[in-house]
């Protein structure tokens, strides 16, 4: 195997004393010039492997004077060059043929019939198509070509020789039926015919289905299938193909149908009446302490016990992402200013899922990660962060950083509205801390409060992929003052994320100095009797350190069939019950959740349940009279006579 580096100028230049230098010299160019003039077509017929290396190298050197002059010559040839100019152009191209950039080669071939003919013999071009060409060809992207060879399976039901033999027999019958159909179809029925590649794919699909679904009797099933098609006539094949095409078109229409309109919520009640019905679906906090809710404010003794435990631990924590033990230093380590030990954290940020299996496949399919598609345990992670992070969920330890507070009485809080709120959190040296607080009015969805929050501890990771709060947001945020409006203003500028992409226009938020200030702002909007609405409220309440008696959690309104701690995500609930899609940012460049969107989504789910409750009440006789709910006549809101007669009439009609 010879090594040719003639396209690279020799570092020694004219002082080189090597007998046969592997680098390029001026004398080599003269030699190539003489050979190319005597045999101009020979260089065109070189295999792609001889030209790949120079073509890739010269993308860097495309702005050298010699190459720019060639570009000018090539452009002149298209406008009708003179014979002398043609001779000069061929001379220059042949001299630089091995190192010429791909665009020059295409321009030259357009004006030289012999070069075009030689290039057409090459089945695969050595250069990539231009961007415009690739975009134009994108809609007509063909199926991946496959050969008539059995597909590789994890567990093969027979030897490759047997599978190949049966596959060829099956393909032979498909080809026979297709040729017989070709002789009888008219112009309108041409769509029933299959191309050679479609015949191969059909045979491969049939063979693979038999191998996966019936591996124990694979040979018999394949032989029966071959005999079935062997006995089939062209008319039967035509009928089968027409039926297959109809089913394929039906499936295509079904897949291309636009999702239905989002479900509309119409209760027929006023806002105050809807708030009144919330009393029927309040979340009871009894026995919910085991699921993250904090029903009472921790005492000073409990807080002292938690602080003693933290001092004894000396900052050692378990990483919430990679499960590695590390040490954290609130206020930074004195020796070097470090925040954590243990080096960088390598982890998978996506959730795990189980890939779908083919029908009849009983093999165990390992879980994979949504972020990278890798199997669980295949690697330590696909993403690396500078610090390890941890999460503290014990109420006493949370209170050691900032104690909880009960919602104070507030006579200024409106009684005809509820409040939906959502919190975004980031990782600090104290665990997860509040970094954004959003509150909206229910049921109108109007913004009430939306501010950024400066955490108490040093930030380890903003968790921007999920929180939606980026470093630029905190750096550019103005400090909130007492005279400022709690409602944020729209910002017309786009800001850059950590990965460099542009984020959509977003609200221009102001920042408060601490989580305690943010909590006081929320207290100014509510009273102990104001219903607080959210999804997974225990996390939001704990992050703001609030003990509130009147809450409605959509997690408990729409429980998981397996009960707590299992729960449905907000995105899933909105898709199933409201036919609406939220949190659409996915992939490695997620821009994060919008806490306002999440708060309104939870409010819509609660309003949907209120509508269902009111419909049930109306069925048993409840009415609204003079703006007040009136129970049905009879004992304790039982079934009314009209309701019973209506049910009986419906039964008779059925």
C-alpha positions in Angstrom: 0.0 0.0 0.0 1.5 3.3 -1.1 1.2 6.6 0.7 0.6 9.6 -1.5 0.7 13.1 0.0 1.4 14.9 -3.3 -1.5 17.3 -2.6 0.4 18.7 0.5 3.3 21.0 -0.3 6.6 19.7 1.0 7.7 21.4 4.3 11.3 21.6 3.1 10.3 23.2 -0.2 13.2 23.5 -2.8 15.7 22.4 -0.1 14.2 18.9 0.1 16.9 16.2 -0.4 14.7 13.1 -0.3 15.1 10.6 -3.2 11.3 10.2 -3.7 9.6 12.7 -1.5 6.0 11.8 -0.6 5.0 15.5 -0.5 4.3 17.7 -3.4 6.9 19.7 -5.4 6.7 22.1 -8.4 8.3 19.5 -10.6 5.5 17.1 -9.8 2.9 19.6 -11.1 4.9 19.9 -14.4 4.9 16.2 -14.7 1.1 16.0 -14.1 0.7 18.8 -16.7 2.4 16.8 -19.4 0.5 13.6 -18.6 -2.9 15.3 -18.5 -2.3 17.1 -21.9 -1.4 13.8 -23.6 -4.3 11.8 -22.0 -7.0 14.3 -20.9 -9.7 11.6 -20.4 -7.6 9.3 -18.3 -7.8 11.5 -15.2 -11.6 11.8 -15.6 -12.0 8.1 -15.4 -10.1 7.8 -12.1 -12.1 5.9 -9.5 -13.7 8.0 -6.7 -11.3 6.6 -4.1 -8.3 8.4 -5.8 -10.1 11.8 -5.7 -11.8 11.7 -2.4 -8.8 12.8 -0.4 -7.8 15.8 -2.6 -11.4 17.0 -2.9 -11.9 17.1 0.8 -8.5 18.9 1.4 -9.1 21.7 -1.0 -12.2 23.0 0.7 -9.9 24.9 3.0 -7.7 26.2 0.1 -10.6 27.3 -2.1 -9.8 31.0 -1.8 -6.2 30.8 -3.1 -5.4 33.0 -6.1 -4.7 30.1 -8.4 -8.1 28.6 -7.7 -10.0 31.8 -8.0 -8.5 32.3 -11.4 -9.7 28.9 -12.4 -13.2 29.8 -11.2 -13.1 32.8 -13.5 -11.9 30.7 -16.5 -14.6 28.2 -15.8 -17.3 30.9 -15.7 -16.1 32.3 -19.0 -16.3 29.0 -20.9 -20.1 29.0 -20.4 -20.5 32.3 -22.3 -18.8 31.0 -25.4 -15.0 30.9 -25.0 -12.5 31.2 -27.8 -10.5 28.1 -28.9 -7.3 29.4 -27.3 -9.2 30.0 -24.0 -10.5 26.4 -24.2 -7.0 25.1 -24.6 -5.9 27.2 -21.6 -8.8 26.0 -19.5 -8.2 22.3 -20.2 -4.5 22.8 -19.4 -5.3 24.5 -16.0 -7.9 22.0 -15.1 -5.7 19.0 -15.9 -2.9 20.4 -13.9 -5.1 20.9 -10.8 -7.5 18.0 -11.4 -6.5 15.9 -8.3 -6.9 18.9 -6.0 -9.6 21.0 -7.7 -12.7 21.8 -5.6 -15.9 19.9 -6.6 -17.8 23.0 -8.0 -15.0 23.6 -10.6 -15.2 20.0 -11.7 -18.9 20.3 -12.4 -18.5 23.5 -14.3 -15.8 22.0 -16.5 -17.8 18.9 -17.2 -20.8 20.9 -18.4 -18.7 22.4 -21.2 -16.8 19.2 -22.1 -18.9 16.4 -23.6 -16.1 13.8 -23.1 -15.7 14.7 -19.5 -19.4 14.5 -18.9 -19.6 11.1 -20.5 -16.7 9.8 -18.4 -18.3 11.2 -15.2 -21.7 9.6 -16.0 -20.0 6.2 -15.8 -19.3 6.7 -12.1 -22.4 5.4 -10.1 -21.7 7.5 -7.0 -20.3 11.1 -7.2 -17.3 11.9 -5.2 -18.8 15.2 -4.0 -21.9 16.0 -2.0 -24.8 17.6 -3.8 -25.5 21.2 -3.2 -28.0 22.4 -0.6 -30.5 23.5 -3.3 -30.4 20.1 -5.0 -30.8 18.2 -1.8 -33.8 20.3 -0.8 -35.5 19.8 -4.1 -35.0 16.1 -4.0 -36.2 15.8 -0.4 -40.0 15.3 -1.2 -39.2 12.5 -3.6 -37.1 10.5 -1.2 -37.2 6.9 -2.2 -37.5 3.9 0.1 -34.3 2.4 1.3 -33.1 -0.2 -1.2 -32.8 -3.7 0.1 -31.4 -6.9 -1.5 -33.1 -10.2 -1.6 -31.4 -11.4 1.5 -33.2 -12.4 4.8 -33.2 -9.7 7.4 -31.1 -10.1 10.4 -33.1 -11.2 13.5 -32.1 -11.5 17.1 -33.3 -15.1 17.1 -33.4 -16.8 13.7 -36.0 -19.7 13.3 -33.9 -21.5 10.7 -30.5 -21.4 9.1 -29.7 -18.6 6.7 -29.6 -21.1 3.8 -33.1 -22.3 4.4 -34.4 -18.8 4.9 -32.8 -17.6 1.7 -34.2 -20.5 -0.3 -37.7 -20.0 1.0 -37.4 -16.2 0.5 -36.4 -16.7 -3.2 -39.3 -19.0 -3.8 -41.7 -16.5 -2.3 -40.2 -13.6 -4.3 -40.5 -15.7 -7.5 -44.2 -16.2 -7.0 -44.7 -12.5 -6.4 -42.8 -11.6 -9.5 -44.8 -14.1 -11.6 -48.2 -12.7 -10.3 -47.0 -9.1 -10.9 -46.0 -9.9 -14.5 -49.3 -11.6 -15.2 -51.1 -8.7 -13.8 -49.1 -6.3 -16.0 -50.5 -8.0 -19.1 -54.1 -7.4 -18.2 -54.3 -4.1 -16.4 -55.4 -0.9 -18.0 -54.0 2.6 -17.5 -56.1 3.2 -14.4 -55.0 0.0 -12.8 -51.3 0.6 -13.3 -51.1 1.7 -9.6 -51.7 -2.0 -8.6 -48.4 -3.0 -10.1 -45.3 -3.3 -7.9 -41.8 -2.3 -8.8 -38.9 -4.7 -8.5 -37.8 -3.1 -5.2 -41.4 -3.2 -3.9 -41.5 -6.9 -4.7 -38.3 -7.5 -2.7 -39.6 -5.5 0.2 -42.9 -7.4 0.2 -41.1 -10.7 0.2 -38.8 -9.6 3.0 -41.8 -8.4 5.1 -43.7 -11.6 4.7 -40.7 -13.7 5.5 -39.8 -11.6 8.5 -43.4 -11.8 9.9 -43.3 -15.6 9.7 -39.9 -15.8 11.3 -41.0 -13.5 14.3 -44.6 -14.6 14.8 -44.3 -18.4 14.2 -40.7 -19.4 14.7 -41.5 -22.9 15.9 -43.2 -23.8 12.6 -41.4 -21.3 10.4 -40.5 -23.8 7.6 -44.0 -25.2 7.3 -45.7 -21.8 7.3 -43.3 -20.5 4.6 -43.9 -23.5 2.4 -47.7 -23.2 2.8 -47.4 -19.5 1.9 -45.4 -20.2 -1.2 -47.9 -22.8 -2.3 -50.7 -20.4 -1.6 -49.3 -17.8 -4.0 -48.4 -20.5 -6.5 -52.0 -21.5 -6.8 -53.2 -17.9 -7.0 -54.3 -16.5 -10.3 -53.8 -13.1 -11.8 -57.4 -12.1 -11.0 -57.1 -13.1 -7.4 -53.8 -11.3 -7.1 -55.5 -8.2 -8.6 -58.3 -8.3 -6.1 -55.9 -8.7 -3.2 -53.8 -5.8 -4.4 -56.8 -3.6 -4.8 -57.9 -4.4 -1.2 -54.4 -3.8 0.1 -54.3 -0.4 -1.6 -57.6 0.6 -0.2 -56.5 -0.3 3.3 -53.3 1.6 2.8 -55.1 4.7 1.6 -57.5 4.5 4.5 -54.6 4.3 7.0 -52.9 7.2 5.3 -56.0 9.3 5.6 -56.4 8.4 9.2 -52.7 9.2 10.0 -52.9 12.5 8.1 -56.1 13.7 9.8 -55.6 16.7 11.9 -56.3 16.2 15.6 -59.8 17.3 16.6 -60.4 20.7 18.1 -59.4 21.2 21.7 -62.2 20.4 24.1 -64.3 23.4 25.0 -65.4 23.9 28.6 -68.8 25.5 28.9 -70.4 25.3 32.3 -73.1 28.0 31.9 -72.1 29.4 35.3 -70.6 32.6 36.4 -67.0 32.7 37.6 -68.2 33.1 41.2 -70.5 30.1 40.8 -67.6 28.0 39.4 -65.5 29.0 42.4 -68.3 27.9 44.7 -68.3 24.5 43.1 -64.6 24.1 43.8 -65.6 23.2 47.4 -66.8 19.9 46.1 -63.5 18.8 44.7 -61.0 20.1 47.3 -58.0 17.9 48.0 -58.1 16.5 51.6 -54.7 16.8 53.2 -55.4 14.1 55.8 -52.8 11.3 55.7 -51.0 13.0 52.8 -47.8 13.7 54.7 -46.3 10.4 53.3 -46.7 11.8 49.8 -44.8 15.0 50.1 -47.4 17.4 51.5 -46.5 19.4 54.6 -49.7 19.9 56.7 -48.1 21.8 59.6 -45.2 24.1 60.1 -42.1 22.3 61.5 -41.2 23.2 65.1 -37.9 24.7 66.2 -36.9 21.4 67.8 -37.4 19.6 64.5 -35.4 22.2 62.6 -32.6 22.0 65.2 -32.5 18.2 64.8 -32.2 18.6 61.0 -29.4 21.1 61.3 -27.5 18.8 63.6 -27.8 16.0 61.1 -26.5 18.3 58.3 -23.5 19.3 60.4 -22.7 15.7 61.1 -22.9 14.8 57.4 -20.3 17.5 56.6 -21.9 18.3 53.3 -21.9 14.8 51.9 -24.8 14.1 49.5 -25.9 11.7 46.9 -26.2 13.0 43.3 -29.7 13.2 42.1 -28.6 12.4 38.6 -25.7 9.9 38.6 -26.2 8.6 42.2 -22.5 9.3 43.0 -21.6 10.5 46.5 -20.1 14.0 46.6 -19.5 16.8 49.0 -21.1 20.2 48.7 -19.9 23.5 50.3 -22.4 26.2 51.0 -20.6 29.5 50.7 -17.7 27.8 48.8 -14.7 25.9 50.3 -12.2 28.2 51.9 -9.1 26.6 50.3 -10.0 26.9 46.6 -13.6 28.3 46.4 -15.0 25.0 45.2 -18.8 24.4 45.5 -18.7 20.6 45.1 -16.3 17.7 44.9 -16.5 14.6 42.7 -15.6 16.2 39.4 -18.1 16.5 36.5 -21.4 14.7 36.5 -22.2 12.5 33.6 -25.8 11.4 33.3 -28.9 10.8 31.1 -31.3 13.7 31.3 -34.2 11.9 29.5 -36.6 9.5 31.1 -36.6 5.8 30.3 -39.1 4.0 28.0 -39.7 0.6 26.7 -39.5 0.4 22.9 -42.4 -1.2 21.0 -42.1 -4.7 19.9 -43.3 -6.5 16.7 -46.5 -8.5 17.0 -45.7 -12.0 18.4 -42.2 -11.0 19.6 -41.8 -12.4 23.1 -38.2 -11.4 23.5 -37.3 -9.0 26.4 -36.8 -5.5 25.1 -34.4 -3.4 27.3 -35.4 0.1 28.4 -33.9 3.0 26.6 -33.5 6.7 27.3 -35.5 9.4 25.5 -32.5 11.7 25.4 -30.1 9.6 23.4 -31.8 6.3 22.6 -29.2 4.3 24.5 -30.1 1.2 26.5 -30.2 1.5 30.3 -26.7 0.5 31.5 -25.1 1.0 28.1 -23.1 4.0 29.2 -22.8 6.3 32.2 -24.5 9.1 30.5 -24.9 11.2 27.3 -24.6 14.6 29.0 -22.0 16.1 31.3 -22.4 18.9 33.7 -19.8 20.7 35.8 -21.3 19.9 39.2 -23.1 17.1 40.9 -26.5 18.1 42.3 -28.9 16.8 45.0 -32.4 17.2 46.2 -33.7 17.4 49.8 -37.4 16.5 50.3 -37.6 16.2 54.1 -39.8 19.0 55.5 -37.5 19.5 58.5 -34.4 19.9 56.4 -36.3 22.3 54.0 -37.3 24.3 57.0 -33.7 24.5 58.1 -32.9 26.6 55.0 -36.2 28.6 55.0 -39.0 27.7 57.4 -42.6 27.2 56.2 -45.3 29.7 56.8 -49.1 29.4 57.0 -51.2 31.5 54.7 -52.2 34.6 56.6 -55.6 36.2 56.6 -56.0 38.7 53.8 -59.3 40.7 53.6 -58.2 42.2 50.3 -58.1 38.8 48.5 -61.1 38.4 46.1 -63.5 35.7 47.0 -64.8 35.1 43.5 -61.6 33.7 42.1 -59.1 30.9 42.7 -55.4 31.0 42.0 -53.4 28.6 39.8 -49.7 28.7 40.4 -46.6 26.9 39.3 -43.0 27.0 40.4 -39.8 26.4 38.5 -36.8 25.2 40.5 -33.0 25.0 40.1 -30.2 23.1 41.9 -28.2 25.1 44.4 -25.9 24.2 47.3 -29.1 23.8 49.4 -30.8 21.4 47.0 -33.7 22.4 44.8 -34.7 26.1 45.3 -37.3 28.3 43.8 -36.2 30.3 40.8 -39.5 31.4 39.2 -43.0 31.8 40.6 -46.1 32.2 38.4 -49.7 32.7 39.5 -52.8 33.1 37.3 -56.4 33.8 38.0 -59.0 31.0 37.8 -61.1 30.6 35.8 -60.1 33.5 33.6 -56.4 32.6 33.2 -55.3 36.2 33.6 -51.7 36.7 34.8 -51.5 37.7 38.5 -47.8 37.2 39.3 -44.7 36.1 37.4 -41.3 36.9 38.8 -37.8 35.4 38.9 -36.4 34.5 42.3 -32.8 34.8 43.5 -32.1 31.6 45.3 -30.5 31.6 48.8 -27.6 29.3 47.9 -25.1 29.4 45.1 -26.5 28.0 41.9 -25.1 24.7 40.7 -27.4 24.2 37.8 -30.4 26.2 36.6 -31.9 23.1 35.0 -32.8 25.3 32.1 -33.9 22.4 29.9 -36.9 21.9 32.2 -37.2 25.1 34.2 -37.1 27.4 31.2 -34.9 29.9 33.1 -31.6 30.6 31.4 -28.5 32.4 32.7 -29.2 35.4 30.4 -32.7 35.7 32.0 -31.2 36.2 35.5 -28.4 38.4 34.3 -30.6 40.8 32.4 -33.6 40.8 34.9 -34.3 44.1 36.6 -34.9 44.1 40.4 -38.5 44.2 41.4 -39.6 47.1 43.6 -42.8 47.8 45.6 -44.1 50.2 43.0 -43.7 47.7 40.1 -46.6 45.8 38.6 -46.7 42.1 39.4 -47.7 41.3 35.8 -44.8 40.9 33.5 -44.3 42.8 30.2 -43.6 41.2 26.8 -40.1 41.4 25.5 -39.7 41.8 21.8 -36.1 40.6 21.7 -34.9 37.0 21.3 -32.3 35.8 23.7 -29.7 33.1 23.3 -29.7 29.9 25.2 -26.8 28.0 26.6 -26.5 26.0 23.4 -26.5 29.0 21.2 -29.9 28.6 19.6 -32.5 31.4 19.6 -35.3 31.3 22.0 -38.8 32.5 21.1 -40.0 35.9 22.3 -40.8 35.7 26.0 -41.9 37.7 28.9 -39.5 40.3 30.4 -39.5 39.2 34.0 -38.2 41.0 37.0 -36.3 39.4 39.9 -37.0 39.4 43.6 -34.2 39.2 46.1 -35.2 35.9 47.9 -37.8 33.1 48.0 -39.3 34.8 51.1 -40.1 38.0 49.1 -41.7 35.8 46.4 -43.8 34.1 49.0 -45.0 37.4 50.4 -46.1 38.5 46.9 -48.1 35.3 46.6 -49.6 35.9 50.1 -50.9 39.3 48.9 -53.1 37.5 46.3 -54.7 34.8 48.5 -56.2 34.1 51.8 -56.6 30.8 53.7 -59.9 30.2 51.9 -58.6 30.9 48.4 -58.4 27.6 46.5 -54.8 27.0 45.2 -54.8 25.0 42.0 -51.9 23.2 40.4 -50.4 19.9 39.3 -48.2 18.1 41.8 -48.8 20.9 44.3 -46.7 19.3 47.1 -43.5 20.3 45.1 -44.7 23.8 44.5 -45.9 24.4 48.0 -42.6 23.1 49.5 -40.5 25.2 47.2 -42.3 28.3 48.3 -42.5 27.0 51.9 -46.3 27.5 52.2 -48.8 25.6 54.4 -52.2 26.2 52.8 -55.4 24.5 53.8 -57.4 24.9 50.6 -55.8 23.2 47.6 -56.9 21.3 44.5 -54.3 19.0 42.9 -55.0 17.8 39.4 -52.8 14.7 40.2 -55.5 13.6 42.7 -58.4 14.7 40.5 -57.2 12.4 37.7 -55.5 9.6 39.7 -53.3 6.9 38.2 -54.9 3.4 38.2 -52.1 2.1 40.4 -52.6 4.9 43.0 -49.9 7.1 44.6 -47.0 7.5 44.2 -47.8 6.8 40.6 -49.2 9.8 38.7 -50.0 11.0 35.2 -48.0 13.9 33.9 -49.6 17.2 33.1 -48.8 16.8 29.4 -50.5 13.4 29.3 -53.6 14.6 31.1 -54.0 17.6 28.7 -53.6 15.4 25.7 -56.1 12.8 26.9 -58.8 14.9 28.5 -58.5 18.3 26.7 -57.1 17.2 23.3 -54.4 19.9 23.8 -50.7 19.6 23.5 -48.4 21.5 25.8 -44.7 21.3 26.6 -43.9 20.7 22.9 -40.2 21.5 23.2 -38.3 18.2 23.1 -34.8 16.9 22.2 -31.4 18.1 23.1 -32.2 21.8 22.7 -35.3 22.0 24.8 -36.0 25.6 25.9 -37.8 24.6 29.1 -41.4 24.6 30.4 -43.5 27.8 30.5 -44.7 28.0 34.1 -47.6 30.1 33.0 -48.7 27.5 30.5 -48.5 24.8 33.1 -50.5 26.8 35.6 -53.3 27.5 33.1 -53.3 23.8 32.0 -53.8 22.7 35.5 -56.6 25.2 35.9 -58.3 23.9 32.7 -58.3 20.4 34.0 -59.9 21.5 37.2 -62.5 23.5 35.3 -63.2 20.4 33.2 -63.9 18.5 36.4 -66.1 21.3 37.6 -68.2 21.1 34.4 -68.6 17.3 34.9 -69.6 17.9 38.6 -72.2 20.5 37.6 -73.6 18.2 34.8 -74.0 15.4 37.4 -75.7 17.8 39.8 -78.1 18.9 37.1 -79.0 15.4 36.3 -80.2 14.8 39.9 -82.2 18.1 40.0 -79.8 20.9 41.0 -80.7 24.3 39.5 -79.4 27.9 39.7 -82.1 30.2 41.0 -81.4 33.9 41.4 -77.7 33.2 41.2 -77.8 30.6 44.0 -77.5 26.8 43.7 -80.9 25.2 44.6 -81.0 21.5 45.6 -83.6 19.2 44.2 -86.9 18.7 45.9 -87.0 15.7 48.1 -84.6 14.2 50.6 -81.0 15.2 50.5 -80.8 15.9 46.8 -82.1 12.6 45.5 -83.3 11.8 42.0 -86.1 14.0 40.7 -89.3 12.7 39.1 -88.4 14.4 35.8 -85.0 12.8 35.8 -86.4 9.4 36.5 -89.0 9.8 33.7 -86.4 10.9 31.3 -84.3 7.9 32.1 -87.3 5.6 31.6 -88.2 7.2 28.3 -84.6 6.7 27.1 -84.8 3.1 28.2 -88.0 2.5 26.3 -86.7 4.1 23.2 -83.6 1.9 23.3 
